[in-house]
Amino acid sequence: MSDPQPTFARWMGSMWLYSILRFGLFFALWGILELVGLHGLFAALVALFVSIPIALVLLQRPRAAVAGNIEQRINARKNARQDLDARLDPDPEPED
């Protein structure tokens, strides 16, 4: 089974989803810390540092989707470049 063609919309969709989930996790933690009694910049910094490892665990699937889409786009561009090179120089000279 072949991978679907990489598209800009699919790539940006997965990027936006991951970004929104990351920000949502950060703001949820910040809100919880505000309710617990930490306030201001200190609460934001704690939420930032706590959200990083939590996001690594909880957002593994969306992050993998972003990485997979980026890899598909890179491979598609490499293949397109190789095809173009082959069409422009169909019989390359052997290197010594």
ChimeraX attribute file (.defattr): number of C-alpha atoms within 10 A of each C-alpha:
attribute: neighborCount
match mode: 1-to-1
recipient: residues
	/A:1	3
	/A:2	4
	/A:3	6
	/A:4	7
	/A:5	11
	/A:6	18
	/A:7	13
	/A:8	11
	/A:9	9
	/A:10	14
	/A:11	18
	/A:12	14
	/A:13	14
	/A:14	20
	/A:15	18
	/A:16	14
	/A:17	14
	/A:18	21
	/A:19	14
	/A:20	12
	/A:21	15
	/A:22	19
	/A:23	13
	/A:24	13
	/A:25	21
	/A:26	23
	/A:27	16
	/A:28	14
	/A:29	19
	/A:30	25
	/A:31	17
	/A:32	14
	/A:33	18
	/A:34	16
	/A:35	10
	/A:36	10
	/A:37	10
	/A:38	15
	/A:39	13
	/A:40	11
	/A:41	10
	/A:42	13
	/A:43	18
	/A:44	19
	/A:45	13
	/A:46	15
	/A:47	21
	/A:48	17
	/A:49	11
	/A:50	15
	/A:51	22
	/A:52	13
	/A:53	11
	/A:54	14
	/A:55	16
	/A:56	12
	/A:57	10
	/A:58	14
	/A:59	15
	/A:60	12
	/A:61	12
	/A:62	17
	/A:63	18
	/A:64	13
	/A:65	18
	/A:66	20
	/A:67	15
	/A:68	15
	/A:69	21
	/A:70	19
	/A:71	13
	/A:72	18
	/A:73	17
	/A:74	13
	/A:75	13
	/A:76	14
	/A:77	13
	/A:78	12
	/A:79	12
	/A:80	12
	/A:81	12
	/A:82	12
	/A:83	13
	/A:84	12
	/A:85	12
	/A:86	12
	/A:87	10
	/A:88	10
	/A:89	10
	/A:90	10
	/A:91	8
	/A:92	9
	/A:93	7
	/A:94	5
	/A:95	4
	/A:96	3
